[in-house]
Amino acid sequence: IGHYDPTEFWEEVHTRDGHIILDPGAFYILVSRESVCIPPDYAAEMAPYLAMVGEFRVHYAGFFDPGFGFDAAGGTGSRGVLEVRCHEAPFVLEHGQIVGRLIYERMGQRPDQMYGAGIASNYQGQGLKLSKHFATP
């Protein structure tokens, strides 16, 4: 935890004109524009918004636990961090573009513990953040 230097694995991508071009095969970490809230009785999975978009995948880390972003679990304002990759051809991604959708599934029963502050969850209330294995710059 907190061991790896992120600059050895990642480089920041900035834009001045509201879009970025994803290079084929490269792996990107992006954050959702909107907050996500998964009620305690549900889990959710990120799915592509349109399958016709082509060889673009946004849901490598696409599972959201019960209570993610839920106010009572300390998650007000949690945004989803998306692991994104395109294949074969460059892909232009506009700021605010819809790239995925959450599919909610009702749990068989309410979990004893929700994802969140009560169990020291790493990504509750997150913004753009690499995994806990990377040192904070």
N, C-alpha and C positions, 0 to 999 in steps of 0.2 A: 504494500500500500504506500503510495506517494514516492515510489522508487524511481520510475523511469522519467527521463527528460522528454517532454512532449516534442521538442524541436527535432529530436532524432527520428521521430515517426510521423509528425504532422507539420503542415505549413498552413498558415492562415490565408484565407482567400477573401479579398475585399472587392467591392464594386463601387463605382461612382454613378453608374447609370441604371441601377435597379435590376440587373440580371447578372448571372454568372454562367459560364459555359463549363459544363461537366465533361471532363476528358474520359474517353472510353477506358474502362478497366480501373480507373482511379476510384478511391473510396473516400466519401465525404461524410462529415458529421455536421448536421444542420439542426436547427431548433424550430419547432412549430411557431407560427405567428400567434396562434390562439392558445389559451390555457386549456388544459385537458382535465376533466373530472370524471373519475370512475366511481360510481356509488358502491358501497360495501357489498351489495348483493350481486354485483356484476364483475366480470373481467372483460377486457376488450383486446382485439387484435387489429393491427394496422393492415389494411388491404389497399391495393392500388385503386386509385380513383377511376381510372379508365384503363382497361387492358390494352386499348388501341394506341396508347401513347408510345408503345414500342418497347425497346429493350432498356427500360429504365426501372429500377427497383428501389423503393423507398422504405421497405419494411423488414430489413434484416434484424433489427431489434424491435420487433413489432408487438410485443406482448405487454399489456398494461394490467397490473395487479389490482384486485379489489381495494379501493381506498386511495389509489393514486390520484393526486390532485384534489382529494376530498377535504373540505374545510375542517371537519371534525378530526381528521388525521394529520392536521398541520400542513396541508397541501395547497392552500389557497394560492392560485397563480402558477401552479406547476405547468410547465410546457413540455411537450414531448420532444425528446432528442431523437432525431432520425438518422439512421445509417443508410446512406444513399450511394448507389452505383449505377452507371449506365454502361451499356455494352455496344460494341461495334461502331457506333457513330457518336460524335459529340452531341450533347443535349443542352439546349438553352433553358435555364430555369429563371423565371421572373419572380421578383419579390412579391409575395402574397399569392403566388400561383397555387391552386389546389393540386396536391400531389398524392394524397391518400385519404382514406376514410377509416373511421373506427367501426368495427363490427362488435357490438355488445352481446355478450352471452350471459344469461342468468346463471348464477352459481347454484349447485344442488342444495347448498345450505350456506348461510352467512358464516364467513370465517371467524374464528375466535379472535384473531388479530388482523387488523387492516395494515396495508402498506402505509408506512408513515413514520412520524416522529417517535411513536411509542415503541417501535422495534428498531430504531436507528437506521431506517432505510436511507440509502445513499442518494437517491435522486428525487425525493419528495421536495417540492418547492424549487426545483432546479431551473436554470436557464441553460445556456449553451455550456456544456461541461463534459470533459473527457472522463473516462472511467477512473475509479479510485486508485488505480495502479500507477497513474501519472502524477508527478510532482506538480504543485501549483506554481506557475511562473511568477 
